[in-house]
Amino acid sequence: MAKTAEQQTDDSRQAARAERKAARLAKQIDSFAKAHGGAEGQLAYIGQTGTRIVLVGEDGGWGDLVAPSYAVAESATRKAGITMHEDFDGEFAAKVRTGPYEWSRMAGIQVGGPSNG
């Protein structure tokens, strides 16, 4: 079944919107990479919310961004030209450097960190 002109216009708008979002995310990834001496990443599907782009800098700094879809996340990381990993494990995960804040938040009240209430 052929698409109507209205459906084709709507598809074009959605594609253009996704392309703009990917370009904005790529700029943010580039900025992170410059601030941390380079970056590598991994994509994690998080349901209807979208896809998480986990970034790890060469200096061990880390952060994440959320894309509205897996396709947009892939496009953004491709545009940014960073090395991507299938999984967040092994050597890649070992590059992450955490500080006291992260340890206290991960452990919570069990080791004297802030409570969750």
C-alpha positions in Angstrom: 0.0 0.0 0.0 1.4 3.3 -1.0 1.8 6.1 1.5 -0.2 9.3 1.2 1.5 12.6 0.7 0.6 13.5 4.3 2.2 10.3 5.6 5.3 11.0 3.6 5.5 14.5 4.9 5.1 13.3 8.5 7.8 10.6 7.9 10.2 13.3 6.5 9.5 15.6 9.5 10.3 12.7 11.9 13.5 11.8 10.1 14.6 15.5 10.1 13.8 15.7 13.8 15.8 12.6 14.6 18.7 13.8 12.5 18.8 17.1 14.4 18.7 15.3 17.7 21.5 13.0 16.7 23.6 16.0 15.6 23.0 17.7 19.0 24.0 14.6 20.9 27.1 14.2 18.7 28.1 17.7 19.7 27.7 16.8 23.4 29.7 13.6 22.9 32.4 15.6 21.2 32.5 18.1 24.0 32.8 15.3 26.6 35.6 13.6 24.6 37.6 16.9 24.4 37.2 17.5 28.1 38.4 14.0 29.0 41.1 13.3 26.5 39.0 11.1 24.3 36.0 8.9 24.9 34.5 5.5 24.3 30.9 4.5 24.7 28.3 1.8 25.0 24.6 1.9 24.2 22.0 0.5 26.6 18.3 0.3 25.6 16.2 1.6 28.5 12.7 0.9 27.2 10.2 3.5 26.0 12.4 6.3 27.4 15.0 5.5 24.7 18.6 4.5 24.7 21.3 5.5 27.2 24.7 6.5 25.7 27.3 5.7 28.4 30.5 7.6 27.9 33.9 6.9 29.5 36.8 9.3 29.0 40.4 8.4 28.7 41.0 10.1 32.1 38.4 7.8 33.7 35.6 10.4 33.9 32.2 9.2 32.9 28.8 10.4 32.0 25.7 9.5 30.0 23.2 10.9 27.6 19.7 9.6 26.7 18.6 9.5 23.1 15.0 9.0 22.1 15.7 5.8 20.2 18.5 3.3 19.5 18.8 4.5 15.9 19.3 8.1 17.1 21.9 7.0 19.6 23.8 5.0 17.0 23.7 7.9 14.6 25.0 10.3 17.3 27.9 8.1 18.3 28.8 7.4 14.6 28.8 11.2 13.9 31.0 11.7 17.0 33.4 9.0 15.8 34.0 7.4 19.2 34.9 3.8 19.8 31.8 1.8 20.8 31.6 -1.4 22.9 28.9 -4.1 22.9 29.0 -4.5 26.6 30.0 -2.5 29.7 32.5 -5.0 31.1 36.1 -6.0 31.3 38.7 -3.5 30.3 36.1 -0.9 29.3 34.4 -0.9 32.7 37.8 -0.9 34.5 38.5 2.5 32.9 35.8 4.2 35.0 37.1 6.2 38.0 34.7 7.0 40.7 35.1 9.3 43.6 33.7 9.5 47.1 30.4 10.9 46.0 29.6 7.9 43.7 30.7 5.4 46.4 28.5 7.0 49.0 25.5 7.1 46.7 26.0 3.5 45.5 26.4 2.2 49.0 23.7 4.5 50.6 23.2 4.3 54.3 24.9 0.9 54.5 28.3 2.7 54.8 27.3 6.1 56.1 26.3 7.6 52.7 23.2 9.8 52.2 19.9 8.1 53.0 17.5 7.4 50.1 14.6 8.9 52.0 
